């Protein structure tokens, strides 16, 4: 992702109608499905010692339109989370 112009942000609405602004961390493809990893906007800023929760969403197509959706199972969540963590640590090792 090109960080030159800042991060990519989206606003999602949860099942309770609460809006949450998310910042895109990374995108990967696994088994012909595209997954996005997000963190809450502003999380992890300087001086913020809290553990940051990663939000994983996948691209699904309905009636020819693409939407972001939650993952279907704990197994899918774990596999995708591990994939993002591997990529994150690969990037750190390269630096």
C-alpha positions as CSV (number, residue, x, y, z in Angstrom):
1,X,0.0,0.0,0.0
2,X,1.3,3.4,-0.9
3,X,1.7,5.4,2.4
4,X,2.9,8.5,0.6
5,X,-0.6,10.1,0.8
6,X,-1.7,8.6,4.1
7,X,-3.8,5.6,4.8
8,X,-7.1,4.4,3.2
9,X,-10.1,4.9,5.5
10,X,-13.7,3.5,5.3
11,X,-16.7,3.8,7.5
12,X,-18.7,0.6,8.3
13,X,-21.9,0.1,10.2
14,X,-22.2,-2.9,12.5
15,X,-25.3,-4.9,13.2
16,X,-26.3,-2.5,16.0
17,X,-26.1,0.5,13.7
18,X,-22.9,1.9,15.2
19,X,-20.6,3.5,12.7
20,X,-16.9,2.7,13.0
21,X,-14.1,4.4,11.0
22,X,-11.4,1.9,9.9
23,X,-7.9,2.3,8.4
24,X,-6.8,-0.3,5.9
25,X,-3.6,-2.1,6.8
26,X,-3.2,-4.7,4.1
27,X,-5.0,-6.7,1.4
28,X,-4.3,-10.4,0.6
29,X,-5.8,-13.0,-1.6
30,X,-6.3,-16.6,-0.4
31,X,-8.3,-19.3,-2.3
32,X,-9.7,-16.8,-4.8
33,X,-11.1,-14.6,-2.0
34,X,-9.8,-11.1,-1.3
35,X,-9.3,-10.2,2.4
36,X,-8.8,-6.8,4.0
37,X,-7.2,-6.1,7.4
38,X,-8.2,-2.9,9.2
39,X,-7.6,-1.2,12.5
40,X,-9.9,1.4,14.1
41,X,-8.9,4.8,12.8
42,X,-6.5,6.5,15.2
43,X,-5.5,3.3,17.0
44,X,-1.9,2.9,17.8
45,X,-1.1,6.6,17.6
46,X,1.9,8.0,19.5
47,X,1.5,7.5,23.3
48,X,-1.4,5.0,22.8
49,X,-0.3,1.8,24.7
50,X,-3.5,-0.2,24.1
51,X,-3.5,-3.4,22.2
52,X,-4.9,-2.7,18.7
53,X,-7.7,-5.0,17.5
54,X,-7.5,-6.1,13.8
55,X,-10.7,-6.2,11.9
56,X,-10.8,-8.8,9.1
57,X,-13.3,-8.5,6.3
58,X,-13.6,-10.2,2.9
59,X,-14.9,-9.1,-0.5
60,X,-18.1,-10.9,-1.5
61,X,-20.1,-10.3,-4.7
62,X,-23.9,-10.0,-4.7
63,X,-25.9,-9.1,-7.8
64,X,-22.7,-8.0,-9.6
65,X,-21.7,-5.6,-6.8
66,X,-18.8,-6.1,-4.3
67,X,-19.3,-5.7,-0.6
68,X,-17.1,-6.2,2.5
69,X,-18.4,-9.0,4.8
70,X,-17.4,-10.7,8.0
71,X,-15.6,-14.0,7.8
72,X,-17.7,-17.2,8.1
73,X,-16.0,-19.3,10.7
74,X,-13.3,-19.4,13.4
75,X,-11.2,-21.5,11.1
76,X,-11.3,-18.9,8.3
77,X,-10.6,-16.1,10.8
78,X,-7.6,-17.9,12.2
79,X,-6.2,-18.8,8.7
80,X,-6.5,-15.3,7.4
81,X,-5.2,-13.7,10.6
82,X,-2.1,-15.9,10.4
83,X,-1.6,-15.0,6.8
84,X,-1.7,-11.3,7.6
85,X,0.7,-11.8,10.6
86,X,3.2,-13.7,8.4
87,X,3.1,-10.8,5.9
88,X,3.6,-8.3,8.7
89,X,6.6,-10.1,10.1
90,X,8.1,-10.6,6.6
91,X,8.0,-6.8,6.1
92,X,9.7,-6.2,9.5
93,X,12.4,-8.8,8.6
94,X,13.1,-7.0,5.3
95,X,13.7,-3.6,7.1
